[in-house]
Amino acid sequence: MAEEKYLIFGKNGWIGGKLIELLQAQGKTVVLAQTRLENRESLFAELDAVKPTHVLDAAGVTGRPNIDWCETHQVETIRTNVIGTLNLAEACHLKGIHMTLYATGCIFEYDEKHPIGGAGFTEEDSPNFFGSFYSKTKAYMEDMLKSYNNVCILRVRMPISDDLNSRNFVTKIVKYDKVVNVPNSMTVLTDLLPISLLMAARKLTGIYNFTNPGAISHNQILALYKKHVDPSYTWENFTIDEQNKILAAKRSNNELDTTKFCAALPDVHIPDIHEACEKVFQRMKVNLEAEGIWPDKLPKRTNRLAPPSS
């Protein structure tokens, strides 16, 4: 059996960096891609040179500081999220390489068939949220990638980690004076990124709602932050309509059904989002104390009302 070799796109990104650390800790052979996804000829050449058994793509454009950036940089967004991703899927398909794409579940919004507290969106449901250009590109891309039988598409949502990285959903919402309070599916990276590597090793393909089971609201997240990390923290809520008035692009709110995801890994425990978040904040406090960040250097509000990226 050939040695596993992982080629990672998005080496400078948050998720990409975590994947590198996980694979190296497992003693896997890891190669960091040097080619930009939109450069088709260079992409094929790099795959020929590296000869990976697995490709992990965490290189999507989300914008800085959030997805509003994509509204005014549509060509740049298409270049990576559409052209680049298709280039990589096509190249891997032609060369018989398994590819894992860290995509997004921010392509749905609650509707009559999927109300808050009701049935979650499944992998078979068609996207119904096109309120942002970012989500449009992701929805279109997912539909096209269904044709490739070598690709595993993981729908990540509002990712959370044990640190206060600027891309962490928690870090974003604690900086705002006002937040909406809507239950959402979320991805606790500490739990799920190792599982994604197991899925890659097993060469699972198709679409998976890559979130912890269940949904948790913004207020519940902030209450856990207050409980474990910053007892002095306070916040206010405002409505989605009030939020939309200050945004260039709307935000997705939804719950994703994780039945398929859990069934694909019957030997793996995937913790419920409430259980997972409780443990996240317990670990976060320990980590911050060890780093000398807690309690004096916790995130401060920016006096901006805009919510985090989808």
SEMAR-832010 format. One record per residue (C-alpha): x negated, y, z. Coordinates in steps of 0.2 Angstrom, whole numbers, plus 5000, padded with zeros to 4 digits. Layout:
<rec><X>X</X><Y>Y</Y><Z>Z</Z></rec>
...
end
This chain:
<rec><X>5000</X><Y>5000</Y><Z>5000</Z></rec>
<rec><X>4993</X><Y>5017</Y><Z>4995</Z></rec>
<rec><X>4988</X><Y>5029</Y><Z>5008</Z></rec>
<rec><X>5001</X><Y>5043</Y><Z>5011</Z></rec>
<rec><X>4996</X><Y>5060</Y><Z>5005</Z></rec>
<rec><X>5006</X><Y>5075</Y><Z>5008</Z></rec>
<rec><X>5005</X><Y>5091</Y><Z>4997</Z></rec>
<rec><X>5013</X><Y>5106</Y><Z>5005</Z></rec>
<rec><X>5020</X><Y>5121</Y><Z>4997</Z></rec>
<rec><X>5023</X><Y>5136</Y><Z>5008</Z></rec>
<rec><X>5007</X><Y>5134</Y><Z>5019</Z></rec>
<rec><X>5008</X><Y>5152</Y><Z>5025</Z></rec>
<rec><X>5026</X><Y>5151</Y><Z>5030</Z></rec>
<rec><X>5034</X><Y>5147</Y><Z>5047</Z></rec>
<rec><X>5041</X><Y>5130</Y><Z>5043</Z></rec>
<rec><X>5026</X><Y>5126</Y><Z>5032</Z></rec>
<rec><X>5014</X><Y>5129</Y><Z>5046</Z></rec>
<rec><X>5024</X><Y>5118</Y><Z>5058</Z></rec>
<rec><X>5024</X><Y>5104</Y><Z>5045</Z></rec>
<rec><X>5005</X><Y>5105</Y><Z>5043</Z></rec>
<rec><X>5003</X><Y>5104</Y><Z>5062</Z></rec>
<rec><X>5014</X><Y>5089</Y><Z>5064</Z></rec>
<rec><X>5006</X><Y>5079</Y><Z>5049</Z></rec>
<rec><X>4989</X><Y>5082</Y><Z>5055</Z></rec>
<rec><X>4994</X><Y>5077</Y><Z>5073</Z></rec>
<rec><X>5000</X><Y>5060</Y><Z>5065</Z></rec>
<rec><X>4983</X><Y>5058</Y><Z>5056</Z></rec>
<rec><X>4991</X><Y>5060</Y><Z>5039</Z></rec>
<rec><X>4981</X><Y>5066</Y><Z>5024</Z></rec>
<rec><X>4987</X><Y>5084</Y><Z>5021</Z></rec>
<rec><X>4983</X><Y>5095</Y><Z>5006</Z></rec>
<rec><X>4989</X><Y>5113</Y><Z>5005</Z></rec>
<rec><X>4995</X><Y>5118</Y><Z>4988</Z></rec>
<rec><X>4986</X><Y>5133</Y><Z>4980</Z></rec>
<rec><X>4998</X><Y>5135</Y><Z>4965</Z></rec>
<rec><X>5012</X><Y>5147</Y><Z>4964</Z></rec>
<rec><X>5028</X><Y>5137</Y><Z>4960</Z></rec>
<rec><X>5032</X><Y>5148</Y><Z>4945</Z></rec>
<rec><X>5016</X><Y>5144</Y><Z>4936</Z></rec>
<rec><X>5021</X><Y>5128</Y><Z>4928</Z></rec>
<rec><X>5005</X><Y>5123</Y><Z>4919</Z></rec>
<rec><X>4995</X><Y>5125</Y><Z>4935</Z></rec>
<rec><X>5008</X><Y>5116</Y><Z>4945</Z></rec>
<rec><X>5006</X><Y>5101</Y><Z>4934</Z></rec>
<rec><X>4987</X><Y>5102</Y><Z>4935</Z></rec>
<rec><X>4987</X><Y>5102</Y><Z>4954</Z></rec>
<rec><X>4998</X><Y>5087</Y><Z>4955</Z></rec>
<rec><X>4987</X><Y>5078</Y><Z>4944</Z></rec>
<rec><X>4972</X><Y>5083</Y><Z>4954</Z></rec>
<rec><X>4979</X><Y>5079</Y><Z>4971</Z></rec>
<rec><X>4989</X><Y>5064</Y><Z>4967</Z></rec>
<rec><X>5001</X><Y>5066</Y><Z>4982</Z></rec>
<rec><X>5013</X><Y>5052</Y><Z>4987</Z></rec>
<rec><X>5024</X><Y>5065</Y><Z>4995</Z></rec>
<rec><X>5028</X><Y>5084</Y><Z>4991</Z></rec>
<rec><X>5035</X><Y>5095</Y><Z>5004</Z></rec>
<rec><X>5042</X><Y>5112</Y><Z>4998</Z></rec>
<rec><X>5045</X><Y>5125</Y><Z>5011</Z></rec>
<rec><X>5041</X><Y>5140</Y><Z>5000</Z></rec>
<rec><X>5058</X><Y>5148</Y><Z>4997</Z></rec>
<rec><X>5060</X><Y>5167</Y><Z>4997</Z></rec>
<rec><X>5071</X><Y>5173</Y><Z>5011</Z></rec>
<rec><X>5065</X><Y>5191</Y><Z>5011</Z></rec>
<rec><X>5057</X><Y>5203</Y><Z>5024</Z></rec>
<rec><X>5064</X><Y>5208</Y><Z>5037</Z></rec>
<rec><X>5079</X><Y>5198</Y><Z>5031</Z></rec>
<rec><X>5089</X><Y>5192</Y><Z>5016</Z></rec>
<rec><X>5095</X><Y>5210</Y><Z>5012</Z></rec>
<rec><X>5078</X><Y>5211</Y><Z>5003</Z></rec>
<rec><X>5084</X><Y>5199</Y><Z>4990</Z></rec>
<rec><X>5098</X><Y>5211</Y><Z>4985</Z></rec>
<rec><X>5085</X><Y>5223</Y><Z>4978</Z></rec>
<rec><X>5072</X><Y>5210</Y><Z>4973</Z></rec>
<rec><X>5083</X><Y>5199</Y><Z>4963</Z></rec>
<rec><X>5070</X><Y>5194</Y><Z>4950</Z></rec>
<rec><X>5057</X><Y>5190</Y><Z>4963</Z></rec>
<rec><X>5070</X><Y>5179</Y><Z>4972</Z></rec>
<rec><X>5075</X><Y>5170</Y><Z>4956</Z></rec>
<rec><X>5056</X><Y>5167</Y><Z>4952</Z></rec>
<rec><X>5053</X><Y>5157</Y><Z>4967</Z></rec>
<rec><X>5070</X><Y>5150</Y><Z>4973</Z></rec>
<rec><X>5076</X><Y>5145</Y><Z>4956</Z></rec>
<rec><X>5062</X><Y>5144</Y><Z>4943</Z></rec>
<rec><X>5049</X><Y>5138</Y><Z>4955</Z></rec>
<rec><X>5059</X><Y>5125</Y><Z>4964</Z></rec>
<rec><X>5065</X><Y>5118</Y><Z>4947</Z></rec>
<rec><X>5047</X><Y>5118</Y><Z>4941</Z></rec>
<rec><X>5042</X><Y>5108</Y><Z>4956</Z></rec>
<rec><X>5057</X><Y>5096</Y><Z>4955</Z></rec>
<rec><X>5054</X><Y>5092</Y><Z>4937</Z></rec>
<rec><X>5035</X><Y>5090</Y><Z>4939</Z></rec>
<rec><X>5038</X><Y>5078</Y><Z>4953</Z></rec>
<rec><X>5051</X><Y>5068</Y><Z>4944</Z></rec>
<rec><X>5040</X><Y>5066</Y><Z>4929</Z></rec>
<rec><X>5026</X><Y>5060</Y><Z>4939</Z></rec>
<rec><X>5036</X><Y>5049</Y><Z>4951</Z></rec>
<rec><X>5033</X><Y>5058</Y><Z>4967</Z></rec>
<rec><X>5045</X><Y>5060</Y><Z>4981</Z></rec>
<rec><X>5049</X><Y>5078</Y><Z>4985</Z></rec>
<rec><X>5057</X><Y>5085</Y><Z>5001</Z></rec>
<rec><X>5065</X><Y>5103</Y><Z>4999</Z></rec>
<rec><X>5068</X><Y>5113</Y><Z>5015</Z></rec>
<rec><X>5084</X><Y>5122</Y><Z>5008</Z></rec>
<rec><X>5098</X><Y>5131</Y><Z>5017</Z></rec>
<rec><X>5115</X><Y>5127</Y><Z>5023</Z></rec>
<rec><X>5120</X><Y>5146</Y><Z>5022</Z></rec>
<rec><X>5130</X><Y>5142</Y><Z>5006</Z></rec>
<rec><X>5147</X><Y>5140</Y><Z>5016</Z></rec>
<rec><X>5159</X><Y>5151</Y><Z>5026</Z></rec>
<rec><X>5173</X><Y>5146</Y><Z>5036</Z></rec>
<rec><X>5190</X><Y>5144</Y><Z>5026</Z></rec>
<rec><X>5207</X><Y>5137</Y><Z>5028</Z></rec>
<rec><X>5201</X><Y>5119</Y><Z>5026</Z></rec>
<rec><X>5186</X><Y>5122</Y><Z>5037</Z></rec>
<rec><X>5192</X><Y>5133</Y><Z>5051</Z></rec>
<rec><X>5182</X><Y>5137</Y><Z>5067</Z></rec>
<rec><X>5183</X><Y>5122</Y><Z>5078</Z></rec>
<rec><X>5189</X><Y>5111</Y><Z>5063</Z></rec>
<rec><X>5181</X><Y>5099</Y><Z>5051</Z></rec>
<rec><X>5163</X><Y>5104</Y><Z>5046</Z></rec>
<rec><X>5157</X><Y>5105</Y><Z>5028</Z></rec>
<rec><X>5150</X><Y>5089</Y><Z>5021</Z></rec>
<rec><X>5137</X><Y>5086</Y><Z>5008</Z></rec>
<rec><X>5150</X><Y>5083</Y><Z>4995</Z></rec>
<rec><X>5158</X><Y>5100</Y><Z>4997</Z></rec>
<rec><X>5155</X><Y>5113</Y><Z>4984</Z></rec>
<rec><X>5147</X><Y>5130</Y><Z>4991</Z></rec>
<rec><X>5160</X><Y>5143</Y><Z>4994</Z></rec>
<rec><X>5149</X><Y>5157</Y><Z>5000</Z></rec>
<rec><X>5142</X><Y>5169</Y><Z>4988</Z></rec>
<rec><X>5141</X><Y>5185</Y><Z>4999</Z></rec>
<rec><X>5122</X><Y>5187</Y><Z>4997</Z></rec>
<rec><X>5111</X><Y>5185</Y><Z>4982</Z></rec>
<rec><X>5099</X><Y>5174</Y><Z>4992</Z></rec>
<rec><X>5114</X><Y>5162</Y><Z>4995</Z></rec>
<rec><X>5119</X><Y>5162</Y><Z>4977</Z></rec>
<rec><X>5102</X><Y>5157</Y><Z>4971</Z></rec>
<rec><X>5102</X><Y>5143</Y><Z>4984</Z></rec>
<rec><X>5119</X><Y>5137</Y><Z>4980</Z></rec>
<rec><X>5115</X><Y>5136</Y><Z>4961</Z></rec>
<rec><X>5099</X><Y>5128</Y><Z>4964</Z></rec>
<rec><X>5106</X><Y>5114</Y><Z>4975</Z></rec>
<rec><X>5119</X><Y>5110</Y><Z>4961</Z></rec>
<rec><X>5105</X><Y>5108</Y><Z>4948</Z></rec>
<rec><X>5094</X><Y>5098</Y><Z>4959</Z></rec>
<rec><X>5108</X><Y>5084</Y><Z>4961</Z></rec>
<rec><X>5102</X><Y>5078</Y><Z>4944</Z></rec>
<rec><X>5085</X><Y>5073</Y><Z>4951</Z></rec>
<rec><X>5084</X><Y>5056</Y><Z>4959</Z></rec>
<rec><X>5067</X><Y>5059</Y><Z>4968</Z></rec>
<rec><X>5072</X><Y>5074</Y><Z>4978</Z></rec>
<rec><X>5078</X><Y>5075</Y><Z>4997</Z></rec>
<rec><X>5087</X><Y>5092</Y><Z>5000</Z></rec>
<rec><X>5088</X><Y>5097</Y><Z>5018</Z></rec>
<rec><X>5101</X><Y>5111</Y><Z>5022</Z></rec>
<rec><X>5092</X><Y>5121</Y><Z>5036</Z></rec>
<rec><X>5103</X><Y>5133</Y><Z>5046</Z></rec>
<rec><X>5098</X><Y>5147</Y><Z>5058</Z></rec>
<rec><X>5082</X><Y>5138</Y><Z>5063</Z></rec>
<rec><X>5076</X><Y>5139</Y><Z>5081</Z></rec>
<rec><X>5060</X><Y>5134</Y><Z>5089</Z></rec>
<rec><X>5052</X><Y>5134</Y><Z>5106</Z></rec>
<rec><X>5041</X><Y>5150</Y><Z>5103</Z></rec>
<rec><X>5046</X><Y>5168</Y><Z>5099</Z></rec>
<rec><X>5040</X><Y>5168</Y><Z>5081</Z></rec>
<rec><X>5048</X><Y>5182</Y><Z>5071</Z></rec>
<rec><X>5057</X><Y>5170</Y><Z>5060</Z></rec>
<rec><X>5065</X><Y>5161</Y><Z>5075</Z></rec>
<rec><X>5084</X><Y>5164</Y><Z>5075</Z></rec>
<rec><X>5083</X><Y>5168</Y><Z>5094</Z></rec>
<rec><X>5069</X><Y>5181</Y><Z>5092</Z></rec>
<rec><X>5080</X><Y>5190</Y><Z>5079</Z></rec>
<rec><X>5096</X><Y>5191</Y><Z>5089</Z></rec>
<rec><X>5088</X><Y>5196</Y><Z>5105</Z></rec>
<rec><X>5082</X><Y>5212</Y><Z>5097</Z></rec>
<rec><X>5099</X><Y>5218</Y><Z>5092</Z></rec>
<rec><X>5110</X><Y>5229</Y><Z>5103</Z></rec>
<rec><X>5126</X><Y>5221</Y><Z>5096</Z></rec>
<rec><X>5129</X><Y>5203</Y><Z>5088</Z></rec>
<rec><X>5144</X><Y>5194</Y><Z>5081</Z></rec>
<rec><X>5150</X><Y>5179</Y><Z>5091</Z></rec>
<rec><X>5153</X><Y>5165</Y><Z>5079</Z></rec>
<rec><X>5150</X><Y>5146</Y><Z>5082</Z></rec>
<rec><X>5137</X><Y>5140</Y><Z>5069</Z></rec>
<rec><X>5127</X><Y>5125</Y><Z>5065</Z></rec>
<rec><X>5109</X><Y>5127</Y><Z>5069</Z></rec>
<rec><X>5093</X><Y>5118</Y><Z>5066</Z></rec>
<rec><X>5081</X><Y>5115</Y><Z>5081</Z></rec>
<rec><X>5065</X><Y>5113</Y><Z>5073</Z></rec>
<rec><X>5057</X><Y>5104</Y><Z>5087</Z></rec>
<rec><X>5069</X><Y>5090</Y><Z>5085</Z></rec>
<rec><X>5072</X><Y>5089</Y><Z>5067</Z></rec>
<rec><X>5055</X><Y>5093</Y><Z>5058</Z></rec>
<rec><X>5048</X><Y>5077</Y><Z>5064</Z></rec>
<rec><X>5063</X><Y>5068</Y><Z>5058</Z></rec>
<rec><X>5061</X><Y>5076</Y><Z>5041</Z></rec>
<rec><X>5044</X><Y>5068</Y><Z>5039</Z></rec>
<rec><X>5052</X><Y>5051</Y><Z>5043</Z></rec>
<rec><X>5064</X><Y>5054</Y><Z>5030</Z></rec>
<rec><X>5050</X><Y>5059</Y><Z>5018</Z></rec>
<rec><X>5041</X><Y>5043</Y><Z>5022</Z></rec>
<rec><X>5056</X><Y>5032</Y><Z>5019</Z></rec>
<rec><X>5059</X><Y>5042</Y><Z>5003</Z></rec>
<rec><X>5077</X><Y>5046</Y><Z>5007</Z></rec>
<rec><X>5085</X><Y>5056</Y><Z>4993</Z></rec>
<rec><X>5100</X><Y>5067</Y><Z>4990</Z></rec>
<rec><X>5108</X><Y>5081</Y><Z>5001</Z></rec>
<rec><X>5108</X><Y>5081</Y><Z>5020</Z></rec>
<rec><X>5116</X><Y>5094</Y><Z>5032</Z></rec>
<rec><X>5099</X><Y>5096</Y><Z>5042</Z></rec>
<rec><X>5106</X><Y>5103</Y><Z>5058</Z></rec>
<rec><X>5109</X><Y>5096</Y><Z>5076</Z></rec>
<rec><X>5127</X><Y>5089</Y><Z>5078</Z></rec>
<rec><X>5140</X><Y>5102</Y><Z>5083</Z></rec>
<rec><X>5140</X><Y>5121</Y><Z>5083</Z></rec>
<rec><X>5135</X><Y>5134</Y><Z>5095</Z></rec>
<rec><X>5139</X><Y>5152</Y><Z>5096</Z></rec>
<rec><X>5128</X><Y>5168</Y><Z>5097</Z></rec>
<rec><X>5134</X><Y>5171</Y><Z>5115</Z></rec>
<rec><X>5130</X><Y>5154</Y><Z>5120</Z></rec>
<rec><X>5113</X><Y>5155</Y><Z>5113</Z></rec>
<rec><X>5110</X><Y>5172</Y><Z>5122</Z></rec>
<rec><X>5117</X><Y>5165</Y><Z>5138</Z></rec>
<rec><X>5104</X><Y>5152</Y><Z>5138</Z></rec>
<rec><X>5091</X><Y>5164</Y><Z>5134</Z></rec>
<rec><X>5096</X><Y>5175</Y><Z>5149</Z></rec>
<rec><X>5097</X><Y>5159</Y><Z>5160</Z></rec>
<rec><X>5080</X><Y>5152</Y><Z>5156</Z></rec>
<rec><X>5069</X><Y>5166</Y><Z>5149</Z></rec>
<rec><X>5075</X><Y>5184</Y><Z>5153</Z></rec>
<rec><X>5088</X><Y>5186</Y><Z>5168</Z></rec>
<rec><X>5089</X><Y>5205</Y><Z>5165</Z></rec>
<rec><X>5095</X><Y>5203</Y><Z>5147</Z></rec>
<rec><X>5112</X><Y>5210</Y><Z>5141</Z></rec>
<rec><X>5120</X><Y>5212</Y><Z>5125</Z></rec>
<rec><X>5136</X><Y>5217</Y><Z>5116</Z></rec>
<rec><X>5147</X><Y>5210</Y><Z>5103</Z></rec>
<rec><X>5155</X><Y>5217</Y><Z>5087</Z></rec>
<rec><X>5166</X><Y>5210</Y><Z>5074</Z></rec>
<rec><X>5161</X><Y>5203</Y><Z>5057</Z></rec>
<rec><X>5170</X><Y>5217</Y><Z>5048</Z></rec>
<rec><X>5160</X><Y>5230</Y><Z>5058</Z></rec>
<rec><X>5144</X><Y>5220</Y><Z>5054</Z></rec>
<rec><X>5147</X><Y>5220</Y><Z>5036</Z></rec>
<rec><X>5148</X><Y>5239</Y><Z>5035</Z></rec>
<rec><X>5130</X><Y>5240</Y><Z>5040</Z></rec>
<rec><X>5123</X><Y>5226</Y><Z>5028</Z></rec>
<rec><X>5117</X><Y>5226</Y><Z>5010</Z></rec>
<rec><X>5123</X><Y>5207</Y><Z>5010</Z></rec>
<rec><X>5136</X><Y>5197</Y><Z>5020</Z></rec>
<rec><X>5130</X><Y>5183</Y><Z>5031</Z></rec>
<rec><X>5136</X><Y>5165</Y><Z>5031</Z></rec>
<rec><X>5145</X><Y>5157</Y><Z>5046</Z></rec>
<rec><X>5149</X><Y>5139</Y><Z>5046</Z></rec>
<rec><X>5148</X><Y>5122</Y><Z>5054</Z></rec>
<rec><X>5141</X><Y>5108</Y><Z>5044</Z></rec>
<rec><X>5146</X><Y>5090</Y><Z>5046</Z></rec>
<rec><X>5131</X><Y>5079</Y><Z>5051</Z></rec>
<rec><X>5139</X><Y>5062</Y><Z>5049</Z></rec>
<rec><X>5128</X><Y>5057</Y><Z>5034</Z></rec>
<rec><X>5112</X><Y>5064</Y><Z>5042</Z></rec>
<rec><X>5115</X><Y>5054</Y><Z>5058</Z></rec>
<rec><X>5120</X><Y>5038</Y><Z>5048</Z></rec>
<rec><X>5104</X><Y>5039</Y><Z>5037</Z></rec>
<rec><X>5094</X><Y>5037</Y><Z>5053</Z></rec>
<rec><X>5103</X><Y>5025</Y><Z>5065</Z></rec>
<rec><X>5087</X><Y>5021</Y><Z>5074</Z></rec>
<rec><X>5084</X><Y>5040</Y><Z>5078</Z></rec>
<rec><X>5092</X><Y>5050</Y><Z>5092</Z></rec>
<rec><X>5097</X><Y>5067</Y><Z>5085</Z></rec>
<rec><X>5103</X><Y>5078</Y><Z>5100</Z></rec>
<rec><X>5118</X><Y>5088</Y><Z>5100</Z></rec>
<rec><X>5115</X><Y>5107</Y><Z>5097</Z></rec>
<rec><X>5120</X><Y>5111</Y><Z>5115</Z></rec>
<rec><X>5108</X><Y>5098</Y><Z>5123</Z></rec>
<rec><X>5095</X><Y>5103</Y><Z>5111</Z></rec>
<rec><X>5096</X><Y>5122</Y><Z>5114</Z></rec>
<rec><X>5096</X><Y>5119</Y><Z>5133</Z></rec>
<rec><X>5079</X><Y>5110</Y><Z>5131</Z></rec>
<rec><X>5073</X><Y>5123</Y><Z>5119</Z></rec>
<rec><X>5074</X><Y>5137</Y><Z>5132</Z></rec>
<rec><X>5067</X><Y>5127</Y><Z>5146</Z></rec>
<rec><X>5052</X><Y>5124</Y><Z>5135</Z></rec>
<rec><X>5051</X><Y>5141</Y><Z>5129</Z></rec>
<rec><X>5049</X><Y>5148</Y><Z>5146</Z></rec>
<rec><X>5035</X><Y>5136</Y><Z>5150</Z></rec>
<rec><X>5027</X><Y>5141</Y><Z>5133</Z></rec>
<rec><X>5028</X><Y>5159</Y><Z>5136</Z></rec>
<rec><X>5021</X><Y>5158</Y><Z>5154</Z></rec>
<rec><X>5007</X><Y>5148</Y><Z>5148</Z></rec>
<rec><X>5003</X><Y>5161</Y><Z>5134</Z></rec>
<rec><X>5004</X><Y>5175</Y><Z>5147</Z></rec>
<rec><X>5019</X><Y>5183</Y><Z>5137</Z></rec>
<rec><X>5033</X><Y>5180</Y><Z>5150</Z></rec>
<rec><X>5040</X><Y>5190</Y><Z>5158</Z></rec>
<rec><X>5032</X><Y>5207</Y><Z>5153</Z></rec>
<rec><X>5030</X><Y>5205</Y><Z>5134</Z></rec>
<rec><X>5047</X><Y>5198</Y><Z>5129</Z></rec>
<rec><X>5055</X><Y>5205</Y><Z>5113</Z></rec>
<rec><X>5061</X><Y>5222</Y><Z>5115</Z></rec>
<rec><X>5077</X><Y>5229</Y><Z>5105</Z></rec>
<rec><X>5074</X><Y>5238</Y><Z>5089</Z></rec>
<rec><X>5090</X><Y>5249</Y><Z>5091</Z></rec>
<rec><X>5096</X><Y>5241</Y><Z>5075</Z></rec>
<rec><X>5112</X><Y>5233</Y><Z>5073</Z></rec>
<rec><X>5109</X><Y>5222</Y><Z>5058</Z></rec>
<rec><X>5110</X><Y>5203</Y><Z>5061</Z></rec>
<rec><X>5097</X><Y>5191</Y><Z>5057</Z></rec>
<rec><X>5095</X><Y>5183</Y><Z>5040</Z></rec>
<rec><X>5106</X><Y>5168</Y><Z>5036</Z></rec>
end
